[in-house]
Amino acid sequence: MIRYLKKSKPVEAQAEIATQVRDTVEQIIANVARNGDAAVREYSKQFDKWDPQSFRLTDEEVAACVASLSEQELHDIKFAQAQVRRFAEVQKASMHDVEVETLPGVILGHRNIPVNSVGCYIPGGKYPLLASAHMSVLTAKVAGVKRVVAVAPPFDGKPHPAIVTAMHLAGADEIYCLGGVQAVAALALGTDEFSPVDMIVGPGNAYVAEAKRQLFGKIGIDLIAGPTETLVIADDSSDVEIIVADLLGQAEHGVNSPAVFLTNSVALAEALPAEIERQLAVLSTAPVASVAWRDYGEIILCDTVDELVQEADRIASEHVQVMTRDPLYFLEHMTNYGALFLGERTNVSYGDKVIGTNHTLPTMRSARYTGGLWVGKFIKTCTYQRVLTDEASVLVGEYCSRLCGMEGFAGHKEQADIRIRRYKK
């Protein structure tokens, strides 16, 4: 039996918040579409108190950001990027062009073609998430994208030097200090200062995510990201202190970040609330994490391991930390998750920052139908066909003609029939 010992805020309250976000984003996009750079600058001043002569950073400004970092900071960024690059290159190598002769004289194939231009949004208003530069800019470059544009909002009234450095070292072709819906709209729609891109990727707050949703179709996107989510699955072989550290470590992302504890241990379920309070008392981000836990934290108690898998697949969380006697059981049996973190030695923070897998992952149960950002998201798999002989064209054409006739497509049928008349011996 599955029992919900603590549940999150009702869905209705969440929907009310989403309506306000949707209306605000719609107005900003419409203004940028009408007024271009003037609207972009207006919103930058309004929301970020940022009004530079140009939003694009010069080579000298980028070099100054890089020079301001210590040797250790540069080394750490380069180490993280090396891990992300290594795994992305392995993923790219798994994708192959194909060509096959399916019938005598009939050649079918596909080519993997990188998107031509991509905009990468790097969040930086509340926390300077320089890791997002590795995950988006670097991955796009490994995929073969020719033009990669990176944008991030100002931090404390100026470009954040670590974010700019990470963008630069990852290979960004253009770097802009601009954030929010106005940055997404400028990249999608184009203005005098911003040449439009074909695709926009990267995480962001609710407004950035909604902007990507509303602009999807005009541009491609990686996914529509909601608040950061974490699910910790543990049995009685685990440790409540580590469990709570992993829950609160993700709850600090935002006051609406779900943190869910799933267990078949009554003792752990009962011990968790007190340990939550103990760690919140010393956590510097407790003002955020405590609200997230209060409103969106859950404790779910199951009887069996199979119920744990069933409930985890229902939740379809962005991050799933598994700390059980046999974590590989969940790798073998779970189907809905953004990323799995198997065993006590790893954790979501490793994946977010440095270990090499991508941290832009599906939220809001979209793990039921998509994975996260990877080189394949930047690549279009496009098919082609060649028919080499008259006989092959006639063979396919006769089938095509009859099938078009069944559907009532006279013009389609004639495309086949004209070739039958021309090539049939």
LUMTORSE-611696 format. One record per atom (N, C-alpha, C): residue in three letters; x, z, y. Coordinates in steps of 0.05 Angstrom, whole numbers, plus 5000, padded with zeros to 4 digits. Layout:
N
ALAXZY...
This chain:
425
MET501750004976MET500050005000MET501850005025ILE500949855046ILE502449835071ILE500950005092ARG502450195104ARG501250375124ARG502650355150TYR501150345172TYR502250305199TYR502250585212LEU504550715212LEU504750985223LEU504950985253LYS506050775265LYS506150735294LYS505750445300LYS503850375317LYS503250105324LYS503850045353SER504249785359SER504949705386SER502449675403LYS502949615428LYS500849575448LYS498949355439PRO496349375444PRO494449175435PRO495048895446VAL494348695431VAL494948415439VAL493548345465GLU491148455470GLU489648385494GLU491248445519ALA492648675519ALA494248745543ALA496548555546GLN497748455525GLN499848265526GLN498747995537ALA496347915530ALA495247665539ALA494747665569GLU493947895580GLU493447925608GLU495947875624ILE498147985614ILE500747945627ILE501547645626ALA501047515604ALA501747235600ALA500247055620THR497747115626THR496246955645THR497446955672GLN498247185682GLN499547205708GLN502147045709VAL503747065688VAL506246915687VAL505646615687ARG503746525672ARG503046245670ARG502246125697ASP500646275712ASP499646175738ASP501946155758THR503746355758THR505946365777THR507846125771VAL508446085746VAL510345865739VAL509145595746GLU506645565741GLU505245305748GLU505545245778GLN505245445795GLN505445405824GLN508345335831ILE510345465820ILE513145405826ILE513845125818ILE513145045794ILE513744775785ILE512444565803ALA509944605810ALA508544415827ALA509944395854ASN510944615865ASN512344615891ASN514944465889VAL516444515868VAL519044375864VAL518544075860ALA516443995846ALA515743715842ALA515143585869ARG513743725887ARG513043615913ARG515343615932ASN516843835933ASN518643875956ASN521643885948GLY522243855922GLY524943835913GLY526844055921ASP529143995933ASP531144185940ASP530144405959ALA528344325977ALA527244525996ALA525844745981ALA524244675961ALA522844875946ALA524745045929VAL526744915917VAL528745055901VAL530145265918ARG530945185942ARG532345375960ARG530545605969GLU528045535974GLU526045735983GLU525845955961TYR525545875936TYR525246065915TYR527846225909SER530046085912SER532646225908SER532946455929LYS532246395954LYS532346605974LYS530346825969GLN527946745961GLN525846945956GLN526447135933PHE527247015910PHE527547175886PHE530347295883ASP532447145891ASP535147235886ASP536747295911LYS535547255935LYS537047295960LYS539547135960TRP539346885951TRP541746715947TRP541246445961ASP542946385981ASP542546135997ASP545346016003PRO546745915983PRO549345805988PRO549145526000GLN551345426010GLN551345146021GLN550644945999SER551844995975SER551144835951SER550945015927PHE548944955911PHE548645125886PHE550745055865ARG551844815867ARG553944735847ARG556544855855LEU557944975836LEU560545095841LEU562644885840THR564544905859THR566744715860THR568844795839ASP570744625834ASP572844685815ASP574444935825GLU574744955851GLU576245185862GLU574745445858GLU572045435861GLU570445675856GLU570445755827VAL570345565809VAL570545615781VAL573245745774ALA575445625785ALA578145725779ALA578446015789ALA577146075812ALA577346345823ALA575946545804CYS573746465793CYS572346635774CYS574046695749VAL575246485739VAL577046515715VAL579346695722ALA580546655745ALA582846815753ALA582247105758SER579747165763SER578947445769SER578647615744LEU578647495721LEU578347645696LEU581047735686SER581047955672SER583548055660SER584347885636GLU586847915627GLU587747775603GLU586047855579GLN585348105577GLN583748205554GLN580948075555GLU579748065578GLU577047945581GLU577147645573LEU579147505582LEU579447225575LEU579847195545HIS581547365534HIS582047355505HIS579547395489ASP577947595498ASP575447655483ASP573447425484ILE573147305508ILE571347075510ILE572346845492LYS574846795493LYS575946575476LYS575646635446PHE575946885439PHE575546955411PHE572646905402ALA570746995418ALA567946955412ALA567346655410GLN568346505429GLN567846215428GLN569046075404ALA571346175396ALA572646055372ALA570846095347GLN569546325346GLN567846375322GLN565346205323VAL564146185347VAL561746015350VAL562445725345ARG564745635355ARG565545355352ARG566045295322ARG567345475308ARG568045435280ARG565445395263PHE563545565267PHE561045545252PHE559445295260ALA559345235286ALA557944995295ALA559144745283GLU561844735282GLU563144505270GLU562444475241VAL562244695226VAL561444675198VAL558644575196GLN556844665213GLN554144565213GLN554044275219LYS555544185239LYS555643895246LYS556543735223ALA558543835208ALA559643685185ALA557643655163SER555643835162SER553543815141SER551543595147MET551643475171MET549643265178MET551042995174HIS549842825159HIS551042565152HIS549142335159ASP550342115170ASP548841865171ASP548441765143VAL546241625138VAL545641515112VAL544941225114GLU545441075092GLU544540795090GLU544240735060VAL541940615053VAL541440565025VAL539840305022GLU540340165000GLU538839924994GLU536540014975THR534140034986THR531840134971THR530539934953LEU530739684961LEU529839454945LEU531939234948PRO532139044930PRO534138834934PRO533738694962GLY535738724979GLY535638595005GLY534338765027VAL533539015021VAL532239185040VAL534139425045ILE535139455070ILE536939665077ILE535539855096LEU535540115089LEU534440315107LEU536640525112GLY536540645136GLY538540845142GLY537641015165HIS539241215171HIS538941375195HIS541641445207ARG541641475233ARG544041555248ARG543341815263ASN545341995264ASN545042245279ASN546242205307ILE544542195327ILE545442125354ILE545042365373PRO547142455386PRO546842685404PRO545142605428VAL543642805439VAL542242775464VAL544242715486ASN543542555506ASN545442475526ASN546042695547SER544042855554SER544543055574SER542843305568VAL544043535572VAL542743795566VAL543243985589GLY541144135596GLY541444365614GLY541444625598CYS543344795603CYS543545055589CYS543045275609TYR540945425604TYR540245655621TYR541545905610ILE543146035627ILE544546285619ILE543346515635PRO541846695622PRO540646925637PRO542847095649GLY542247195673GLY544347365686GLY543247535708GLY540647555711GLY539447715733GLY539648015727LYS538848095703LYS538848385696LYS541448455681TYR542048305660TYR544648335646TYR546048065647PRO548648065652PRO550147815653PRO550747715624LEU548947555613LEU549147485585LEU551047245581LEU553547295585LEU555547085582LEU555646965554ALA554747125534ALA554747015506ALA552846775504SER550846755521SER549046525519SER550446265527ALA552646285542ALA554246045548ALA555545935522HIS556546125506HIS557746035481HIS555645885464MET553346015462MET551245925443MET550045665451SER549945605477SER548645365486SER550545145494VAL552245205513VAL554145005524VAL556044905501LEU557345095488LEU559245035468LEU558044885445THR555644975436THR554344845413THR553544555420ALA552544515445ALA551844245453ALA554344065454LYS556644175462LYS559044015463LYS559943945434VAL559844135416VAL560444075388VAL558643855377ALA556143865385ALA554243665376ALA554843385386GLY556343365409GLY557043115420GLY555543035445VAL554243225458VAL552743175482VAL554643095505LYS554142875518LYS556042775538LYS556042935564ARG553643005573ARG553443155599ARG551943415594VAL553443635598VAL552243905594VAL552344045621VAL550044115631VAL549744255656VAL549044545650ALA550544735663ALA550045015658ALA549045145684VAL546945305682VAL545945455705VAL545645745699ALA546145915718ALA545746205715ALA545146315743PRO543446515745PRO542846635771PRO545146795781PRO545146855807PRO547247035818PRO546947315807PHE549147465806PHE549147735797PHE550447905819ASP549048095830ASP550048255852ASP550848075876GLY549247865880GLY549647705904GLY551747495903LYS552747425879LYS554747215876LYS554747115847PRO556046895842PRO556346805814PRO557847015798HIS556847065774HIS558247265758HIS560747135746PRO563147245751PRO565647115742PRO565847075712ALA564847265696ALA565047245667ALA563147025656ILE560747005668ILE558946795660ILE560146525667VAL561146495691VAL562246235700VAL564646165682THR566246365676THR568646315659THR567746225631ALA565746355620ALA564746275594ALA563545995594MET562045925615MET561045655617MET563345455618HIS565345515634HIS567545325638HIS569145295612LEU569845515599LEU571345495575LEU569745365552ALA567145395553ALA565445265533ALA565244965536GLY565944865560GLY566044575564GLY563944465582ALA562644635599ALA560544535617ALA561644325636ASP560144105640ASP560943895658ASP560143955687GLU557944105691GLU557044185717GLU556144475715ILE556844635735ILE556044915735ILE554644975762TYR552245095759TYR550645165783TYR550045465782CYS550145585806CYS549245865809CYS546345855819LEU544445855801LEU541645845807LEU540145945783GLY538046095787GLY536546205764GLY533546165767GLY532146275747GLY529246285748GLY527846015743VAL525246015748VAL523645775743VAL524645545760GLN525645605784GLN526645395802GLN528945245789ALA530645385774ALA532945245761ALA531945065739VAL530045165723VAL528945005701VAL527544765712ALA525944795732ALA524444575744ALA526244365757ALA528344465770ALA530244275782ALA531644105761LEU532444225739LEU533744075718LEU531843885704ALA529343965701ALA527443795686ALA526343565704LEU525843625729LEU524543425746LEU526543265762GLY528843385768GLY530843255785GLY530243285814THR532343325830THR532143345859THR534543195870ASP534843195897ASP537243065908ASP539743195898GLU539743455895GLU542243595886GLU542543605856PHE540243605841PHE540343635812PHE539443375799SER541243245784SER540443015767SER538943125743PRO536743005735PRO535143115713PRO536643085686VAL535843255668VAL537043255641VAL534843175621ASP535743125597ASP533843045576ASP532743285561MET534043515562MET533343745546MET534343995560ILE532844215557ILE533644475568ILE533544675545VAL535644835543VAL535845035522VAL536745305534GLY536445505519GLY537445775526GLY535245975530PRO535846225527PRO533846435531PRO533446495560GLY531446665566GLY530846745593GLY528546945593ASN527747025617ASN525447215618ASN522847065613ALA520647205616ALA518047085610ALA517446845628TYR518446845652TYR517946625671TYR519546375663VAL521946415655VAL523646195646VAL522446075621ALA521646245602ALA520546145577ALA517945985582GLU516246085601GLU513845945607GLU514345685621ALA516445675638ALA517145425651ALA517945215630LYS519545295611LYS520245105590LYS517745005575ARG515945185570ARG513445115555ARG511844905571GLN511544955597GLN510044775614GLN511344505618LEU514044495617LEU515444245622LEU516144095596PHE515544225573PHE516044085548PHE514443835546GLY515743625538GLY514443355538GLY515843185558LYS516043285583LYS517643155603LYS520643175595ILE521343405585ILE524043445574ILE523743575546GLY525843565530GLY525843705505GLY526743995509ILE526044165491ILE526944445492ILE527844535465ASP529344755464ASP530144865438ASP527845005425LEU526645195439LEU524345345429LEU523245495453ILE520845605449ILE519645775470ILE520146065462ALA521846195477ALA522746465470ALA521146675484GLY520146875469GLY518947105480GLY520947335482PRO520047575487PRO521847805488PRO523447835462THR525947935465THR527647985441THR526148165421GLU526348095396GLU525048255375GLU527148345354THR526748585343THR528448665321THR526748805300LEU527348755275LEU526148885252LEU528349005235VAL528149255230VAL530049385213VAL528649465187ILE529749365164ILE528649435138ILE530649615124ALA529649845115ALA531550035102ALA530150185080ASP531750265060ASP530750455039ASP532250715041ASP531850895022ASP533051155024ASP536051165020SER537250935016SER540250925015SER541450895042SER539750865063SER540750815090SER540851075106ASP541751035131ASP542351265148ASP540651245173VAL539151455180VAL537251435202VAL538751405229GLU541151505231GLU542651475257GLU543251175262ILE544251035241ILE544850755245ILE542250595249ILE540150665235ILE537550525238ILE536650535267VAL536650775279VAL535750815306VAL537650665326ALA540250675321ALA542050535338ALA541450235339ASP540750125316ASP540049835314ASP537349775328LEU535449955325LEU532849915338LEU533149935369LEU534450145379LEU534650175408LEU536649975420GLY538549885404GLY540449685414GLY539149425422GLN536849365410GLN535349125418GLN533049195437ALA531949435435ALA529849515453ALA530749515482GLU533349555487GLU534349565514GLU534249295528HIS533649075514HIS533348815526HIS531248815548GLY528948945542GLY526748935561GLY524549125553VAL522849205572VAL520749395566VAL518649295548ASN518649025543ASN516748905524ASN518048805499SER520448905492SER521848815468SER520948965443PRO519648835424PRO518748975400PRO521049065383ALA520849315373ALA522849425354ALA521249545331VAL521549435307VAL519849505285VAL521549625262PHE520749845252PHE522049975229PHE520249945204LEU521349825183LEU519949775159LEU521349905136THR520050085121THR521450235100THR519550305077ASN520750365055ASN519150485033ASN520050775028SER521350895048SER522251175046SER520551345065VAL518951525054VAL517451705070VAL519251885087ALA521451965076ALA523352145090ALA524452005115LEU525251755112LEU526251605136LEU524151565157ALA521751495148ALA519551455167ALA518951705183GLU519051935169GLU518452185183GLU520752275201ALA523252205193ALA525552295209ALA526052115234LEU524951875234LEU525651685255LEU524851775283PRO522451875288PRO521651935316PRO523552145329ALA524352345314ALA526152545326ALA528952425332GLU529952255314GLU532452125319GLU532351935343ILE530051795346ILE529651625369ILE529951795395GLU528652015396GLU528752185420GLU531552295425ARG532952365404ARG535652465406ARG537552255418GLN537352005408GLN539151795419GLN538351695446LEU535751695452LEU534851615479LEU535851815500ALA536252055492ALA537152265511ALA540052205521VAL541552055507VAL544351995515VAL544851695520LEU542751525517LEU543151235520LEU542751165549SER544751025561SER544550965590SER542350765596THR541450605577THR539250415581THR536650535572ALA536450795569ALA533950925560ALA531550865577PRO531850835604PRO529450775620PRO528050515611VAL529550325600VAL528350085589VAL527650125559ALA529550215544ALA529150235515ALA526850425507SER526550635522SER524450835516SER521650725520VAL521350555541VAL518750425546VAL518250225525ALA520250065517ALA519849865496ALA519050005470TRP520350225463TRP519550365439TRP516750485441ARG516150605464ARG513550725467ARG511350515464ASP511650285477ASP509450085478ASP509549885455TYR511949825445TYR512149605426TYR513649685400GLY514349935398GLY515650025373GLY513550065351GLU514450015326GLU512650055303GLU514150185280ILE512750345265ILE513750455240ILE511750385218ILE512750235198ILE511050135176ILE512250235150LEU510550365134LEU511350475109LEU510050325086CYS511750235067CYS510950085044CYS511550245019ASP510350164996ASP510950294971ASP513150164955THR513249894957THR515049744940THR516849554956VAL518949454943VAL520649254956VAL519148994961ASP517448914942ASP515948674946ASP514048694970GLU512948934975GLU511348974999GLU513048955024LEU515549055023LEU517349025046LEU517748725052VAL518248565032VAL518648275036VAL516048155047GLN513848225036GLN511248115045GLN510748175074GLU511248425082GLU510748505110GLU512748385128ALA515248365120ALA517348245136ALA516647955142ASP515747805122ASP514947535126ASP512547505144ARG510747695143ARG508447685161ARG509347725190ILE511147915194ILE512147975221ILE513847745232ALA515347605214ALA516947375222ALA518647435247SER520247645246SER521747735269SER524147555275GLU524947565300GLU527347425310GLU529847515295HIS530247775296HIS532547905283HIS531648085260VAL532848065237VAL532048235214VAL534548365203GLN534748625207GLN537048785197GLN536148915171VAL537648855149VAL536948955123VAL539049155114MET538149405110MET539949615100MET538649745076THR539049615053THR537849715028THR540049705007ARG539349794983ARG541249784961ARG541949504954ASP540049324956ASP540549044948ASP539548854971PRO541148834992PRO540248665015PRO539948375007LEU541548284987LEU541348004980LEU538647934968TYR537048124959TYR534348074949TYR532647964972PHE533148054996PHE531647955019PHE532547675027LEU535147615025LEU536047345029LEU534847155010GLU534447234985GLU533347064965GLU530347034966HIS528947224978HIS526047224976HIS524647195003MET525947265025MET524647235051MET524646945060THR522546865074THR522346585084THR521946565114ASN521146785128ASN520546775156ASN522346965172TYR524346855185TYR526147025202TYR527846835219GLY528746945242GLY530546795259GLY533346805247ALA534347055243ALA536947095230ALA536847355215LEU538247355192LEU538547595175LEU541247725179PHE541247985180PHE543748145182PHE543748325158LEU545348265138LEU545148375112LEU547248595107GLY546248835104GLY548049065098GLY548749225123GLU549649465119GLU550149655140GLU552549575157ARG554349405147ARG556849345161ARG556449145184THR554248995183THR553748805204THR551348905220ASN550748765242ASN548448845259ASN547748615278VAL545548645292VAL544648435310VAL546548385333SER547748595342SER549648565365SER551948385357TYR552948405332TYR555048215324TYR554147925327GLY551647875318GLY550547605320GLY550047515348ASP549247705365ASP548647645393ASP551147565408LYS553447685401LYS555747665418LYS558147515407VAL558747525381VAL561447455373VAL561747335345ILE560047405326ILE560747345298ILE560747045292GLY559146885307GLY559346595304GLY556646455300THR554646595289THR552046475287THR550646475315ASN548746295318ASN547546265345ASN545446485350HIS545446585375HIS543546805381HIS540946715395THR540646455399THR538146355410THR536246295386LEU534246475383LEU532746485358LEU529746495363PRO528146415343PRO525246415347PRO524046685349THR522146715367THR520646965371THR517646915368MET516047125371MET513147105371MET512146965346ARG513347025323ARG512546935297ARG513146635293SER514546505311SER515146215308SER517246175286ALA518446385276ALA520246355253ALA518746265228ARG516046255229ARG514546145207ARG514945845205TYR515745715227TYR515945415226TYR518545305239THR520245465249THR522745365261THR524945565258GLY527445455257GLY529745625259GLY530645645288GLY533045745292GLY534145775319GLY535745545329LEU537145585351LEU538845375362LEU541245335345TRP541945075340TRP544345005326TRP545044715334VAL547244615324VAL548044345332VAL545844135327GLY544344175306GLY542243985299GLY540043955320LYS539644175336LYS537644155357LYS538343955379PHE540943905382PHE541943715402PHE542243435392ILE541443385367ILE541843135354ILE539243015345LYS538842755351LYS536442605343LYS537142455317THR535642485297THR536042325272THR534242085274CYS535441855278CYS533941605284CYS534241405262THR532041295253THR532141105230THR532440815239TYR533340655221TYR533440365225TYR532940225199GLN532439965201GLN532039805176GLN533039515181ARG533939405159ARG534739115159ARG533638985134VAL532638745136VAL531838585113VAL533638345111LEU535138315089LEU537338125088LEU536637855077THR534437845061THR533737585048THR530937505053ASP530337245050ASP527637145052ASP525837275031GLU526937305006GLU525337414984GLU524537704990ALA526337855002ALA525638135008ALA523538155029SER523737985050SER521737985071SER518937915060VAL518837715042VAL516237635030VAL515137855013LEU516837984997LEU515938194979LEU514638424995VAL516138525015VAL515038735031VAL512638635047GLY512738395057GLY510638275074GLY507938255059GLU508038175034GLU505538155019GLU504138425016TYR505638625010TYR504438895008TYR503438985036CYS505038935056CYS504339015084CYS501738875093SER501538615087SER499138465095SER496638585083ARG496638645057ARG494238755044ARG493639035055LEU495739195060LEU495239465070LEU494139455098CYS495139265115CYS494039245142CYS491139155141GLY490538975122GLY487738885119GLY485939115113MET486739295096MET485139535089MET484539705114GLU486439705132GLU486139875156GLU484839725179GLY484439465176GLY483139305197GLY484939235221PHE487539245217PHE489439185238PHE490238885235ALA488838715250ALA489338425248ALA492038345258GLY492838465281GLY495438395293GLY497738485275HIS497438725264HIS499538825245HIS499738635221LYS497338555212LYS497338375188LYS498738105194GLU498238005218GLU499537755225GLU502537775227GLN503538015235GLN506438055235GLN507638005208ALA506138095187ALA507038055160ALA506537765151ASP504137665157ASP503437395147ASP505137175158ILE506037195183ILE507636985194ILE510336965180ARG511337195170ARG513837195155ARG513437095127ILE511137155115ILE510537045089ILE510436745090ARG509036635111ARG508836345114ARG511636215118ARG513236355133ARG515836235141ARG517836255118TYR517836475103TYR520036525084TYR519336485055LYS516736455049LYS516036425020LYS516736145011LYS518136144989LYS519135884978LYS516735734965
